[in-house]
Amino acid sequence: MRACNEAATWVSETAFERGEFKNFALRKQVYGTVKSRWNLGAQAAQHVIKKTCDAYATLKTNLKTVRSPPRPISWPR
């Protein structure tokens, strides 16, 4: 679980830096690194990327009603 959360935090930082929040486009950029760097299986690696994209989608929806500066999302370690 710790590896998944660390990977999700890294994916979030990468997505934020690149401005890429769509699942398929982000997966093309980070999947190989997530899989090898954290020794995750294919399903877990894809889940981490989807989890991050879903979190940003929720954040975008919430920001429509509340104005605050965007920031990378971080998961507990």
C-alpha atoms as one frame of an Amber mdcrd trajectory, in Angstrom:
protein
   0.000   0.000   0.000   2.858   2.391   0.813   4.364   1.876  -2.648   1.007
   2.624  -4.287   0.597   5.855  -2.308   4.164   6.959  -3.045   3.602   6.215
  -6.730   0.301   8.122  -6.693   2.012  11.135  -5.138   4.716  11.038  -7.814
   2.110  10.664 -10.581   0.197  13.612  -9.134   3.302  15.806  -9.104   4.138
  14.775 -12.668   0.576  15.397 -13.881   0.560  18.815 -12.234   3.939  19.798
 -13.711   2.919  18.691 -17.217  -0.680  19.868 -16.996  -1.909  16.432 -18.099
  -4.902  15.127 -16.145  -6.535  12.706 -18.602  -6.066   9.023 -17.820  -4.900
   7.690 -21.189  -2.561  10.579 -22.009  -0.999  10.522 -18.527  -0.672   6.740
 -18.608   1.381   6.948 -21.805   3.825   9.254 -20.002   4.212   7.608 -16.570
   3.108   3.949 -16.737   6.541   2.408 -17.356   8.167   4.407 -14.580   5.428
   3.616 -12.060   5.570  -0.083 -12.869   9.357  -0.415 -12.651  10.262   2.139
  -9.954   7.769   0.810  -7.392   7.684  -2.820  -8.612   3.939  -2.694  -9.135
   1.989  -5.098 -11.279   0.207  -3.873 -14.384  -3.199  -3.600 -12.729  -1.851
  -1.761  -9.675   0.154   0.664 -11.828  -2.896   1.519 -13.930  -5.027   1.894
 -10.803  -2.538   4.402  -9.342  -2.735   6.518 -12.500  -6.535   6.329 -12.628
  -6.776   7.183  -8.918  -4.733  10.319  -9.550  -6.775  11.368 -12.595 -10.016
  10.814 -10.674  -8.732  12.934  -7.780  -7.903  15.799 -10.137 -11.326  15.501
 -11.788 -12.972  15.788  -8.371 -10.735  18.722  -7.485 -11.665  20.484 -10.734
 -15.365  20.035  -9.969 -14.942  21.329  -6.423 -12.948  24.350  -7.601 -15.863
  25.472  -9.746 -17.677  26.443  -6.539 -14.720  27.417  -4.330 -11.820  29.497
  -5.648  -8.443  28.463  -4.233  -5.032  28.062  -5.889  -4.427  24.584  -7.379
  -1.672  22.396  -5.945  -0.376  18.847  -6.394  -2.351  16.180  -4.577  -0.438
  14.140  -1.995  -1.411  10.812  -0.446  -0.359   9.720   3.077   2.869   7.788
   3.344
